[in-house]
Amino acid sequence: HEHDNDSHLRSFKRTMIKTVEETLVKPLCRDVENDLRMRIHHKNQAHGVKTSELNPKKNPSKALRPFLELRPLRLFGSLLDVRQKVTHYLETIFYNLTTVALYDWMTYADMRNLA
């Protein structure tokens, strides 16, 4: 009976951590990447992105910074560092995209610097 309780508790912990990853970390990673992409492409190719897309009055950007400034979250004895997860995601994306599209390495270097 005690073994069943431990099993249920472990399952609940895994579910909660997965839920936080899926509903907070992954969308945040994508939003930060998209924000960086829009800003760099607008800077590099002003004619390629509509000015209204970066105008905060016409298209308000999401408030991403507060999530990146969160202290690590303690979840069931484990720490979840949101900023570290986003940083790792971006480093992986920039590396992979640079190796696939060597001609565009400067764009990804600019995005990395802006991040």
Secondary structure, 3 states (H helix, E strand, C coil): CHHHHHHHHHHHHHHHHHHHHHHHHHHHHHHHHHHHHHHHHHHHCCCCCCHHHHCCCCCCCCCCHHHHCCCCEEECCEEECHHHHHHHHHHHHHHHHHHHCHHHHHHHHHHHHHC
